[in-house]
């Protein structure tokens, strides 16, 4: 015999031969059996019960009648979960299939949930879960403002939830919560076509769905602000929190973007797939080719085109007078003198279509044609003829050149030789010739001037001989010049002596 004392707020479990046999309450208890066959386990009543699942199952199996007499037994099915209150306080959420033993000293309340059909935790039960410090088997999701979540149950989209708390039992199901931000305006999600095909009602409940045909594009406004130009066949989801408006365009029927849409595209300053932007500058004309065929002439300004079904090319041609220069063109004159010349041509394009259609590189064509014309013309002249005809050369070259230019839609306004460059030795010879010519010219001028001076003196002498007063004036002029160089003058014989004796142009 041995004695067991069970304190207040304690209970004791008695095992005999490792099997549960008895529960001892507060007090002193004597057992009249061999000691080694017994095992005593003391439990605190404030521990509320036996929470260890394996231990509870073993005790209940050994002696269910005794357990039910001492404990409130909660036994759940595999598809059940339960909220448990003791003395009015929620203490835990039991997992599916759980077995719990609670002392009958507590007033117990149990609320079971069939999770086969109720995988989502109700709002009331969410409050219960938030009150617990530890919960297992529940997926908790809290969505902040502007958030939504797609709820997948065993990979099947079951619902789309809004801002707030959303909890799910995960004992029977695999729950996935995919969060999205509605501030992003567009719902970006994989496999949209398949998702919409399977769950059209769910998607349309939260999104504006845009589905374009393979020959359609659409201008998109979100919240009254132009946002994008959608591509052909686009499939888009936009959150219904935003106002969505579209304007469709059949890009198989037209390739021209009208002015209204052009202005919208320019607002975003971004590039678009299969949209060609082209600019025809001031004083220019644009020649539009569609699928390599000439279509029309466009005015100056910006032009946008859809290129989903068309090959668009816009060639802009400056219609003002342009300059073409040929520098250091080597030539051989008829008298075998090698020289170089620099030429300038002024021209304007009068028929852009002919200009573009004639040759691949029209400017190069003009350059070569001008080369050939100048070579042909100057090559037939001697060096002296070339130098003597610089002023008429441009007109004669133009006559040969005009016809070929006119064929490609070009009007030539003038061809001019800026410089003729001779070889070094030839320049020296020409310099000597010019020097001799100028020297002879200078000698002739000098001789003509001397003859004129002598003739003038002779005429003056004749006038003075015929007119004494004029002779006297000349004498006075001579006297004036002489006196300008004399520092002191002594006069003898009076003023008449000075006037008559100092200067006498007639002589004795």
ChimeraX attribute file (.defattr): number of C-alpha atoms within 10 A of each C-alpha:
attribute: neighborCount
match mode: 1-to-1
recipient: residues
	/A:1	8
	/A:2	10
	/A:3	10
	/A:4	13
	/A:5	16
	/A:6	17
	/A:7	14
	/A:8	11
	/A:9	12
	/A:10	17
	/A:11	20
	/A:12	21
	/A:13	16
	/A:14	18
	/A:15	17
	/A:16	15
	/A:17	11
	/A:18	10
	/A:19	15
	/A:20	21
	/A:21	16
	/A:22	16
	/A:23	17
	/A:24	19
	/A:25	19
	/A:26	13
	/A:27	12
	/A:28	11
	/A:29	12
	/A:30	10
	/A:31	11
	/A:32	8
	/A:33	11
	/A:34	9
	/A:35	11
	/A:36	8
	/A:37	10
	/A:38	16
	/A:39	15
	/A:40	15
	/A:41	11
	/A:42	16
	/A:43	16
	/A:44	14
	/A:45	19
	/A:46	11
	/A:47	12
	/A:48	17
	/A:49	21
	/A:50	20
	/A:51	14
	/A:52	11
	/A:53	12
	/A:54	12
	/A:55	14
	/A:56	19
	/A:57	17
	/A:58	13
	/A:59	19
	/A:60	19
	/A:61	13
	/A:62	13
	/A:63	14
	/A:64	14
	/A:65	11
	/A:66	15
	/A:67	22
	/A:68	15
	/A:69	12
	/A:70	18
	/A:71	21
	/A:72	19
	/A:73	20
	/A:74	16
	/A:75	17
	/A:76	18
	/A:77	13
	/A:78	15
	/A:79	15
	/A:80	19
	/A:81	24
	/A:82	21
	/A:83	18
	/A:84	20
	/A:85	17
	/A:86	18
	/A:87	11
	/A:88	11
	/A:89	11
	/A:90	17
	/A:91	17
	/A:92	19
	/A:93	23
	/A:94	22
	/A:95	21
	/A:96	22
	/A:97	15
	/A:98	19
	/A:99	21
	/A:100	22
	/A:101	24
	/A:102	24
	/A:103	22
	/A:104	17
	/A:105	15
	/A:106	17
	/A:107	13
	/A:108	18
	/A:109	15
	/A:110	15
	/A:111	10
	/A:112	14
	/A:113	18
	/A:114	14
	/A:115	20
	/A:116	13
	/A:117	9
	/A:118	11
	/A:119	20
	/A:120	17
	/A:121	20
	/A:122	13
	/A:123	12
	/A:124	8
	/A:125	15
	/A:126	16
	/A:127	12
	/A:128	15
	/A:129	21
	/A:130	11
	/A:131	13
	/A:132	12
	/A:133	8
	/A:134	10
	/A:135	14
	/A:136	13
	/A:137	15
	/A:138	18
	/A:139	18
	/A:140	16
	/A:141	16
	/A:142	14
	/A:143	18
	/A:144	12
	/A:145	12
	/A:146	13
	/A:147	16
	/A:148	21
	/A:149	20
	/A:150	18
	/A:151	20
	/A:152	17
	/A:153	18
	/A:154	12
	/A:155	11
	/A:156	13
	/A:157	17
	/A:158	14
	/A:159	13
	/A:160	17
	/A:161	17
	/A:162	17
	/A:163	14
	/A:164	12
	/A:165	15
	/A:166	20
	/A:167	18
	/A:168	24
	/A:169	22
	/A:170	18
	/A:171	21
	/A:172	17
	/A:173	15
	/A:174	15
	/A:175	22
	/A:176	18
	/A:177	19
	/A:178	13
	/A:179	17
	/A:180	17
	/A:181	17
	/A:182	18
	/A:183	13
	/A:184	12
	/A:185	18
	/A:186	18
	/A:187	18
	/A:188	13
	/A:189	11
	/A:190	8
	/A:191	8
	/A:192	15
	/A:193	12
	/A:194	10
	/A:195	14
	/A:196	15
	/A:197	10
	/A:198	13
	/A:199	14
	/A:200	13
	/A:201	11
	/A:202	16
	/A:203	21
	/A:204	15
	/A:205	12
	/A:206	18
	/A:207	20
	/A:208	20
	/A:209	18
	/A:210	17
	/A:211	15
	/A:212	19
	/A:213	13
	/A:214	14
	/A:215	15
	/A:216	19
	/A:217	23
	/A:218	22
	/A:219	18
	/A:220	20
	/A:221	18
	/A:222	16
	/A:223	13
	/A:224	11
	/A:225	12
	/A:226	18
	/A:227	16
	/A:228	17
	/A:229	20
	/A:230	20
	/A:231	20
	/A:232	21
	/A:233	15
	/A:234	14
	/A:235	14
	/A:236	18
	/A:237	20
	/A:238	22
	/A:239	22
	/A:240	16
	/A:241	14
	/A:242	18
	/A:243	14
	/A:244	20
	/A:245	16
	/A:246	16
	/A:247	11
	/A:248	15
	/A:249	17
	/A:250	15
	/A:251	21
	/A:252	15
	/A:253	10
	/A:254	13
	/A:255	20
	/A:256	15
	/A:257	19
	/A:258	11
	/A:259	12
	/A:260	8
	/A:261	14
	/A:262	16
	/A:263	12
	/A:264	18
	/A:265	20
	/A:266	10
	/A:267	10
	/A:268	11
	/A:269	8
	/A:270	8
	/A:271	11
	/A:272	14
	/A:273	12
	/A:274	14
	/A:275	18
	/A:276	17
	/A:277	15
	/A:278	16
	/A:279	16
	/A:280	20
	/A:281	15
	/A:282	12
	/A:283	12
	/A:284	18
	/A:285	20
	/A:286	24
	/A:287	20
	/A:288	19
	/A:289	17
	/A:290	15
	/A:291	12
	/A:292	11
	/A:293	11
	/A:294	14
	/A:295	12
	/A:296	13
	/A:297	16
	/A:298	17
	/A:299	17
	/A:300	15
	/A:301	13
	/A:302	14
	/A:303	19
	/A:304	19
	/A:305	22
	/A:306	21
	/A:307	19
	/A:308	19
	/A:309	14
	/A:310	17
	/A:311	15
	/A:312	20
	/A:313	19
	/A:314	23
	/A:315	18
	/A:316	21
	/A:317	19
	/A:318	16
	/A:319	16
	/A:320	13
	/A:321	12
	/A:322	13
	/A:323	13
	/A:324	16
	/A:325	16
	/A:326	16
	/A:327	14
	/A:328	14
	/A:329	15
	/A:330	14
	/A:331	18
	/A:332	18
	/A:333	20
	/A:334	15
	/A:335	12
	/A:336	12
	/A:337	14
	/A:338	16
	/A:339	17
	/A:340	15
	/A:341	17
	/A:342	16
	/A:343	20
	/A:344	18
	/A:345	20
	/A:346	15
	/A:347	20
	/A:348	16
	/A:349	21
	/A:350	16
	/A:351	16
	/A:352	21
	/A:353	19
	/A:354	15
	/A:355	21
	/A:356	16
	/A:357	13
	/A:358	14
	/A:359	12
	/A:360	10
	/A:361	11
	/A:362	16
	/A:363	12
	/A:364	12
	/A:365	16
	/A:366	19
	/A:367	14
	/A:368	13
	/A:369	16
	/A:370	26
	/A:371	17
	/A:372	13
	/A:373	17
	/A:374	24
	/A:375	17
	/A:376	16
	/A:377	15
	/A:378	18
	/A:379	19
	/A:380	14
	/A:381	17
	/A:382	16
	/A:383	19
	/A:384	10
	/A:385	13
	/A:386	19
	/A:387	12
	/A:388	11
	/A:389	11
	/A:390	14
	/A:391	12
	/A:392	11
	/A:393	18
	/A:394	18
	/A:395	13
	/A:396	14
	/A:397	20
	/A:398	20
	/A:399	11
	/A:400	17
	/A:401	20
	/A:402	16
	/A:403	13
	/A:404	15
	/A:405	21
	/A:406	16
	/A:407	13
	/A:408	22
	/A:409	19
	/A:410	21
	/A:411	18
	/A:412	20
	/A:413	14
	/A:414	15
	/A:415	23
	/A:416	19
	/A:417	18
	/A:418	14
	/A:419	14
	/A:420	16
	/A:421	16
	/A:422	16
	/A:423	11
	/A:424	8
	/A:425	9
	/A:426	14
	/A:427	12
	/A:428	12
	/A:429	11
	/A:430	12
	/A:431	12
	/A:432	12
	/A:433	12
	/A:434	11
	/A:435	12
	/A:436	12
	/A:437	11
	/A:438	12
	/A:439	12
	/A:440	11
	/A:441	11
	/A:442	12
	/A:443	11
	/A:444	11
	/A:445	11
	/A:446	12
	/A:447	11
	/A:448	11
	/A:449	12
	/A:450	11
	/A:451	10
	/A:452	11
	/A:453	11
	/A:454	11
	/A:455	11
	/A:456	11
	/A:457	10
	/A:458	10
	/A:459	10
	/A:460	13
	/A:461	12
	/A:462	10
	/A:463	12
	/A:464	17
	/A:465	12
	/A:466	10
	/A:467	11
	/A:468	12
	/A:469	11
	/A:470	14
	/A:471	19
	/A:472	18
	/A:473	12
	/A:474	16
	/A:475	19
	/A:476	15
	/A:477	12
	/A:478	14
	/A:479	16
	/A:480	11
	/A:481	11
	/A:482	12
	/A:483	11
	/A:484	8
	/A:485	8
	/A:486	8
	/A:487	6
	/A:488	7
	/A:489	7
	/A:490	5
	/A:491	10
	/A:492	9
	/A:493	8
	/A:494	8
	/A:495	10
	/A:496	11
	/A:497	12
	/A:498	14
	/A:499	14
	/A:500	11
	/A:501	10
	/A:502	12
	/A:503	18
	/A:504	16
	/A:505	12
	/A:506	11
	/A:507	5
	/A:508	4
